[in-house]
Amino acid sequence: MLLWSACAAPAPSPLTFTVRQSPTDDWAALLDIAQAALTSEGFEIDQVDSSTGLVSTKPLPGSASEAAGRGQQISSRGGLRRVATVRLTRVGEATNVYCKVVVEEQTTEAHRFLFQDERGSDLPTETAIERDAATTAEQNTVWRMVRRDTAAERRIVDDILSRAGTSEPER
């Protein structure tokens, strides 16, 4: 017997996303507007799922100087990127618009090496596949979330609401 299971993503919340409520319930129009708002912020759309109200972007490369200008400590060894997600949920006749923009840093090989072996042994106990011998460098690249870009989240959500003709004051 073959059993497939998938982990459901946790529901968006005001703790993990910037959220505003739009009185319009035109789901398709809001998805189109969300794509336009993300594109105007410089993101390239990766995935749109109209059944779940999800719009996600491809990673947008960033610079360490951009992060340093915001007071963020970023390693000079790894790259930096931003990824945005917009989710829509229905609440009665209104729609909640959630947005999250995360800044990620590419971790170094040293970081990966030091934290790879949870058993605390320096003996090579892993198979070749577990040591990444059967994968590409792109597949082995590890990104860690550094922070959320809440200013970009607010700009995107405000842009979505203004394009939808419903501007709500910032909370």
Summary of the structure (lengths in Angstrom):
residues: 171
radius of gyration: 19.5
end to end distance: 50.9
largest distance: 62.0
contacts: 418
relative contact order: 0.21
helix: 26%
strand: 28%
